[in-house]
Amino acid sequence: MSQPQSDPLLQAETTCGSLLYELQIIWDEVGENETERDRMLFELEQECLEVYRRKVDHANRNRAQLRQAIADCEAELAAICSAMGERPVHTRQSDQNAGSLKEEHARILPQLEEMRKRKSERRNQFIEVHEQIQVISMEIYGPREYIPAVVDEIDLSLRKLEDLHKQLQALQIEKSSRLKKVQEHLYTLNSLCSVLGLDFKQIINEIHPSLGESEGSNSVSNDTIQRLAVAIQELREVKLQRMQKLQDLATSMLELWNLMDTPIEEQQMFQNVTCNIAASEHEITETNTLSVDFIKCVEAEVSRLEELKSSKMKELVLKKRTELEEICRKTHLVPEIDSAVEYAVEAIESGTVDPACVLEQIEVQIAQVKEEALSRKEILEKVEKWLGACDEESWLEEYNRDDNRYNAGRGAHLTLKRAEKARALVNKIPAMVDALTSKTLAWEKEKGIQFTYDGICLLSMLEEYNILREKKEQERRKQRDLKKLQGQMIAEQEALYGSKPSPSKPQSVKKGPRMSTGGAASRRVSLGGAMIQTPKPDSKANSRVARKTDKAHQVEQNYLDDGVSCLSSARRGLDIAGVPVKKYSFGAGSTRDIEPPPLARQPFSPITSKVSSNTNMANSKDELNIQSEKLQKTISLNNMPFSTPSKTAAIVVDDENRTPKAMPIPVPSTPSTVSVPMKMVMTPAPAFGGGELVRDIEYSFEERRLGFVLQ
Amino acid sequence: MATAVTPASLGRELSDPPSDGISNLRFSNHSDLLLVSSWDKSVRLYDASANVLKAEFMHGGSVLDCCFHDDSSGFSAAGDNTVRRLLFASNKDDILGKHDAPVRCVEYSYAAGQLITGSWDKTLKCWDPRGASGQERTLVGTYPQPERVYSLSLVGHRLVVATAGRHVNIYDLRNMSQPEQRRESSLKYQTRCVRCYPNGTGYALSSVEGRVAMEFFDLSDASQAKKYAFKCHRKSEAGRDIVYPVNAIAFHPVYGTFATGGCDGYVNVWDGNNKKRLYQYSKYPTSIAALSFSRDGRLLAVASSYTYEEGLKPHDKDAIYIRGVNEIEVKPKPKVLPPA
């Protein structure tokens, strides 16, 4: 017990003692008996006890209340913490740190206050976000259901807050994108309106009044956007329709301009219409291009032009007609439509025929004529050339008739030159006529119509010309004969009298035919039989004879490559040259013409035929000819190798290159000297003789050189 | 005319030619290097454009064929039965393997990465030159042939083998177990040379009897109808032909035309499609033993070297001519229509 506390008790005890003493004195004075005194004391004690009990109960109750308060506080604290998603820090702290209950209470209270404050702050935040979300979603989705900003008190955690923030952010992005979209729509709408000449303000006001406000919150609700899109779609359709219309107008306008050669100044006014003729929808952006007024204006112009056109139609028809005539004139076609046009003009004047129809007809005709002109072009060019040549011919005749033509005068050298050229040209005329005739025939066959030149059949023109020429030729010949006769007569006369006039030149000096084998005749080489090598059938593989022969006749061979073929080809050459063959068929096989080998070019021969390696046919023309020669040669080689190439028509099958069914031919495989013996062995040699020939094993040069022998 | 031919018309003669017959020569696929094998037991590497002898390899026997691997190495086939690899930079060679008889021909397939050799031991052998030295490592397979191998040619995965007895076997390098086709030569006489068309559709085959057959791989009637043979390298005299072996065929890498060389000393250029002879070069001093076009077809290497067709006899010295090739000599001419 501490001193300060004991003092009042001591005093109270003192007071109680003194009061008891006073009571004893009183009792002594009163003379109270002992039992009464005891009873009195007992009562006193009882009362005292009562008072104590009451106090203790009271204190006890206080303590319980305090505890309850603390527990409540803690519970609330814990609830707040859990709501806010924070760790409860203070719980059970009281256990560890046993202070008095009051202290504890006092300590926990401020914490609780603090937490409460924080909670309310948090809640405010939540409310704020909620409200924002509410606002935006209302903007977006419309006021379909208003949910008051009720904050769920249980979960006020930061995570939840974050979630809400995210939600808010998403909504904000959504809103801004919607705003952008709305702006875009507005822009499109604006441009459409401007193109179509409509009141933009009015249209958007109809959609949503807020859209008209230049700054601030445009409505971004689904509904608004949808209505904007619909409006755009509608306007676009209108635009397309109008555009179509305008382009149709522009097309007809251009046609009319073209038709009537409208002056540029007049066209200039509608340049902005026609420039859009091929534009696609998005390319038309200019203000008012598609407004009703503008289209009406264009329509008016087109109808004006139409009117103008019908009035000018006659003029036009005539113009087209002259165009047609011009083309016909150029291509020497006869315009067959004259009367038709004449009639058409009358018809137009009388108004019975649609001028446009007539015009169209003429245009079709023009196109047809143009097409035909194209196909005629080639022949026409040739005709022009021919006619030009004919002109020159007639000029030349005229000139030739002029006896003074060689008189030197001014420009005589020019005429002389012209005459020279003309002669060259005249010489080409027959070829020209031939070519032209064949071309024309081909054309006529292809087209199935006659080729007319200024209305006259070209073929008959050509024929006529040919007949004329024939006549002229006859005339000339007659004249020549006459001259000759005259000359003879003169000569005879002169012979009688001894003097002779200078002999007239023979009309045509027949030059001796040139030999194609230039100089060959003089260098014929006779080979005779001495040249022929008798092949030894049993000769060893390397028959050096061949080589020797080769060497021995090196010179001749260089000149005389391929006897028979040379000859025959020479003959052919002569054939081509038009010289009778007979003249050059010298002792065939033993004589030959010299042919320069490098000029030779020979075709490959197919497997079954043979061709000499050195045909001197520079331009071998007819394969047939060659073939027959080959055959001829083959025959000669197989049947009578040493005789002259005869034309015995023995049928020889040359199976040289066929795959032999039999064993390899047992012929010495060394470079055979002459091909003839090989072929000779071919025919009779039995493949499976079983004789000594088969035993021979073939060896290549290399094996022989290395001395390689098969065991 | 029988005037002496001027050297210029034959092309530039290489200095340091082999001292004996030339068995083959080949241009590299990458440069103007020229590999020459010879009976003098040597393989020589020339720079054809610079006319310089760059390397020389001596063998134990006459070398019958050679080919390039790349610009740094090549292969040779020798009469001493060996197949050798030649390393140009180090001037060394090693034996890749052996046959049982002289090795007649050698080809390197870029498609298969293998070396193919044909020998008179009636076999074909494939080698993997990347394997370590030693026959058991490098030999890929041995394929018996009906007769001694005389000539080989490759195009893509196709291998054409011509042997004695006029056999022609056509293989697919990817399946060497069986010949894809077994044929008999269309020509009646011994095969001298076989070369595939660069377009891979067939091969040309020449014989000792002045003739060349143009063949096609495709066995369809349409393709086989295109085959033919023609005579060449012969002289005709008093109705008789003097016929020479056709030793060499070389296809032009650009135009697909081809040159043939015969024992008559002539080199002819042919257009197989149009069946025309395009050109005949002036006569070389002796037989044409081998021909090779350079990779771009601008150069033609001609081995003028007696090929022993008439046994031992005096002959002109062996020479290699490098001639420039004019386009006109090798370009196919379109068929001329007869003038109207």
Interface residues (C-beta under 8 A of the other chain):
Chain A: L527 M531 I532 Q533 N542 S543 R544 A546 R547 T549 D550 H553 Q554 V555 E556 Q557 N558 Y559 L560 D561 D562 G563 V564 S565 C566 G589 S590 P596 P597 P598 R601 Q602 P603 F604 S605 P606 I607 K610 V611 S612 S613 N614 K621 K633 S636 L637 P641 F642 T644 P645 E656 N657 R658 T659 P660 P664 I665 V667 S669 T670 P671 S672 T673 V674 S675 V676 M678 E698 Y699 S700 F701 E702 E703 R704 R705 L706 F708 L710
Chain B: M1 A2 G21 S23 W39 S62 L64 G79 A101 P102 R104 W120 R148 Y150 A164 G165 R166 E184 S186 L187 K188 Y189 Q190 R192 V208 E209 G210 R211 A213 K227 Y228 A229 F230 K231 C232 H233 R234 K235 S236 E237 A238 G239 R240 D241 I242 V243 Y244 P245 C263 W270 G272 K275 K276 R277 Q280 S282 T307 Y308 E309 E310 G311 K313 P338
